[in-house]
Amino acid sequence: MPPTSTSADDKQAGQDANQDTGQDIDELRTEIDWLDGELLRLVKRRIEVSQRIGAARMAAGGTRIVVNREMDVLARYRELGPEGRKLAMALLALGRGPLGR
Ligand SMILES: O=C(O)C(=O)C[C@]1(C(=O)O)C=C[C@@H](O)C=C1
C-alpha cells in the first residue's frame, strides 16, 4: 500500500527500510535463488557457445582471442561499473577455458 504524503525519495527509503516484511524477504530470497539458478544456466550456455566459436575459429586457422569482440563484451557490461567489468572479464575467461588464461 503506497504512502500518500511522502516525497518519492522518502517513499523509496520507506519501502527499502521498513516495508519489506519477513514474508517479503522470504519471497525475495526465493526470487534471488531462482535468478541465481537462471544466471548459472545462462553462464554455462555462454561457456558452451564461446568454446564452440573458439574451436571452430581455431580449426579454420584463426586465433583463440578476438580482441574487438572482447571489447564489445566489456562495453556491454560497462553500465555496471568496475564490478561489471570484472563480470565481463570472468565470462570471457570462462569461455576461453584454461588455455586462454
Ligand atoms: O565472439 C567470438 O568470436 C568468440 O570467440 C566469443 C568470445 C566471448 O566469449 O564472447 C570468446 C573469445 C574471444 O576472444 C571473443 C569473444
The ligand as an SDF file (V2000), in Angstrom:
LIG
                    3D

 16 16  0  0  0  0  0  0  0  0999 V2000
   32.8670  -13.8100  -30.4850 O   0  0  0  0  0  0  0  0  0  0  0  0
   33.8050  -14.6020  -30.6260 C   0  0  0  0  0  0  0  0  0  0  0  0
   34.4600  -14.6480  -31.6750 O   0  0  0  0  0  0  0  0  0  0  0  0
   34.1730  -15.5050  -29.5460 C   0  0  0  0  0  0  0  0  0  0  0  0
   35.1140  -16.2870  -29.6830 O   0  0  0  0  0  0  0  0  0  0  0  0
   33.4340  -15.4170  -28.2530 C   0  0  0  0  0  0  0  0  0  0  0  0
   34.2400  -14.6870  -27.1780 C   0  0  0  0  0  0  0  0  0  0  0  0
   33.2630  -14.4950  -25.9710 C   0  0  0  0  0  0  0  0  0  0  0  0
   33.2710  -15.3260  -25.0740 O   0  0  0  0  0  0  0  0  0  0  0  0
   32.4930  -13.5230  -26.0110 O   0  0  0  0  0  0  0  0  0  0  0  0
   35.4020  -15.5160  -26.7450 C   0  0  0  0  0  0  0  0  0  0  0  0
   36.6860  -15.2710  -27.1420 C   0  0  0  0  0  0  0  0  0  0  0  0
   37.0340  -14.1580  -27.9940 C   0  0  0  0  0  0  0  0  0  0  0  0
   38.2670  -13.5910  -27.6660 O   0  0  0  0  0  0  0  0  0  0  0  0
   35.9530  -13.1610  -28.1000 C   0  0  0  0  0  0  0  0  0  0  0  0
   34.6850  -13.3830  -27.6840 C   0  0  0  0  0  0  0  0  0  0  0  0
  1  2  2  0
  2  3  1  0
  2  4  1  0
  4  5  2  0
  4  6  1  0
  6  7  1  0
  7  8  1  0
  7 11  1  0
  7 16  1  0
  8  9  2  0
  8 10  1  0
 11 12  2  0
 12 13  1  0
 13 14  1  0
 13 15  1  0
 15 16  2  0
M  END
$$$$
